Amino acid sequence: MNIKKFYLLALIIVLFDQASKYLVLYFKPAISLGVLKIHLIKNTGAGFGILKNQTGLLLLISFVVALSIIFFYKKIPSDKFSQVFFSLFLAGTVGNLLDRLILRYVIDFIDLGFWPAFNIADSVISVAAIGLIIYYVYEEYQDFLKRKFEKKSKKKKI
């Protein structure tokens, strides 16, 4: 994935996130589909209800995270998986950053009842975080196997 595709993917997700939040804010739906409820929730904190009313701090953290991804883009591995996951992480961070900057809260609207309410940005951040953990654990495992194989290979030569 090249840099244009990286930012294009992030932009598409941010636009989708912001459009979905605008629609929820405008129409204020109250839809219940069994365990899934779609309704407006104004979240002044972060995930799982932490840091309530800490908009300034959350803005700063989001800004630093987004700028770090942009600034260190060249250090992101060039393979498709890491590029996609970092692009998703950037998109989710920017999506919620825009809410905090403009509204002073984040619009959540997907409510499963047994889990804190969330939005598209939260979803892509979660997918990105899980994807990056799996990616880096796999990479470390591959490096471990390579080192182990090299040690065995050197022992046989001696």
Helices and strands as residue ranges (DSSP letters): H 3-27, E 30-33, E 36-43, G 47-49, H 55-71, G 73-75, H 80-103, E 106-111, H 120-157
